[in-house]
Amino acid sequence: MDVLVGTAASISFLLQSPTGALPADVGSVTWSLYGGNGARISGPTAITTAAMQSEVIVPLAPSDHTITAPARFERRTVVLDWQTDGVSHTSRQTYRVLPFLNTSANADAVRTLLALTPDELRDEEVDIVRAYFQIESEVTQAVLDVGLSSGTLIEFSLNQAIVCEAALPCLNTIELRAAAVNTDGVQKFERYKSGIDFDALRARVQGMKLEALDSAAGIEIDDPTLVVLTQPTDVITGA
């Protein structure tokens, strides 16, 4: 789960164990919020519940969702405590607080790149956020901000670089994800009949990412102290 900085959110908790529901004793439910450094931000806060209630909603305020520079995002953890028949239980959920990421890259684009279906690669398995910050670390935040709002081919290139970066971790398990035969009970299709070199596919996606970044070279920004997309010196040729 990701939350935009300065906005409210809510998290649903199912009060259960692997063997079934664990409805909370009335008056026993509390929650606390922790930051990425492990320090408690708020709580414990009580939640009013009815008898035999097995789901609770934790409300999170906009003030809970700040980002302190130089961090680009922050992690939050909600810890829920309750009792069932006097026995204590704890559950936790973690999420990220993010700035607005001005990109059109999404899970659909990653699936299209890898020729996978939503059943084979779910949205939550594609981390666009990690990919965004990886590209940002390679070209600098200033360059990425300018490029993604340029309204030029550079914008398309940087978005494509983010898509490629998000696709790379998915390739670690693509052989398990991609069904060679798929059917819906009526129609059937087959792929990879002649086999596929998944290592070559990874290299191709990496190459596409580098090509996208190369095509974005030359972005101009207002701060002259920032160097834009410089190429490192080749240790062999010196070029």
Helices and strands as residue ranges (DSSP letters): E 2-4, E 9-14, E 16-17, E 20-21, E 30-35, E 40-46, E 55-60, G 62-64, E 74-84, E 87-98, H 107-114, G 123-125, H 128-139, H 141-147, H 153-170, G 171-173, H 174-177, E 181-183, E 188-190, H 198-215
